[in-house]
Every structure is written in structure tokens, then in C-alpha cells.
Amino acid sequence: MSTQHHDWSETRLRVRYAETDQAGMVYHSNYLIWFEVGRVELCRDHGFNYRDMEKEEDAFLPVTECRVKYRAPAKYDDEIVIRSRVLELRSRAIKFAYEVRRGEDGALLAEGETHHIVMNSQGKAKAFPTSYAEMMKQKNR
């Protein structure tokens, strides 16, 4: 389920047991998976499905850089809120910002960014498709 809060898109999920380590805390790489969940929902909140952009425009957004700062651990069965927003949109690149918060108390668990370039299916750089860029620039629906 996804909701909007100003420029942020919010997605809620519950931590699964398989996402935790032996100490019962969420394994660090799962936050990057959650960032992707947030990105996909953010696109949906802006009026399109990321998969459609791939099919219709032959435009893919591979990650070129990512950063995560861990603040507090998430644990099995915690409800978490993934907050995502566009940080910067250029002609051939886009940056997203994220926050992961615990649903029960709003505590900040992690924050980060991902940077992406726009490529076609042959791996060549291309411009961000105009119609999709316009949707991304609009306020969340």
C-alpha cells in the first residue's frame, strides 16, 4: 500500500523473518531492496508503472551509486514505512532519497540515496523519456 505525504511517497510493509540475521535484526542489504520497493511505488504515485517505461520507451534506470546510513535496527515483524522522493531529475539521470521508519513510533531506522542513469536495453545512455520525466516532476497524485 502506498500513500503520498508532500513530495514523499510512503509504502508500508512488515519485516519478514527471512530478512533478519541471527541476532534478529534486519540484514543490511535488505534496505536496498526496500529502496527499490519505494522507487516502484513512487513511480506509481506519479501516474505510471516503471515496467511500462521499460517496455514503451526502452528506458531502464540502473543504479550507479547508493548510500545508506543506518540509524536503528528493524526487527522481525516490525511494520516499517519506506518514504521515497525524487531528489534530482536531469536529462539522463535521476536521484532518489529514502527514509525507512518504524511504523509504530516513527523512529528513523535508515536513510539513503540511489543514483541512476537512463539506458536502453543495449546498454547505451539515453535521455529520460519526456512524458515520464514530466510525470516525475509533477506533485504526487
Residue, then its C-alpha position, 0 to 999 in steps of 0.5 A: m500500500s502506498t500513500q503520498h505525504h508532500d513530495w514523499s511517497e510512503t509504502r508500508l510493509r512488515v519485516r519478514y523473518a527471512e530478512t533478519d540475521q541471527a541476532g534478529m535484526v534486519y540484514h543490511s542489504n535488505y534496505l536496498i531492496w526496500f529502496e527499490v520497493g519505494r522507487v516502484e511505488l513512487c513511480r506509481d504515485h506519479g501516474f505510471n508503472y516503471r515496467d511500462m517505461e521499460k517496455e514503451e520507451d526502452a528506458f531502464l534506470p540502473v543504479t550507479e551509486c547508493r548510500v545508506k546510513y543506518r540509524a536503528p535496527a528493524k526487527y522481525d515483524d516490525e511494520i516499517v514505512i519506506r518514504s521515497r522522493v525524487l531528489e534530482l531529475r536531469s536529462r539522463a539521470i535521476k536521484f532518489a532519497y529514502e527514509v525507512r521508519r518504524g511504523e509504530d513510533g516513527a523512529l528513523l531506522a535508515e536513510g539513503e540515496t540511489h543514483h541512476i542513469v537512463m539506458n536502453s536495453q543495449g546498454k547505451a545512455k539515453a535521455f529520460p523519456t519526456s512524458y515520464a520525466e514530466m510525470m516525475k516532476q509533477k506533485n504526487r497524485 
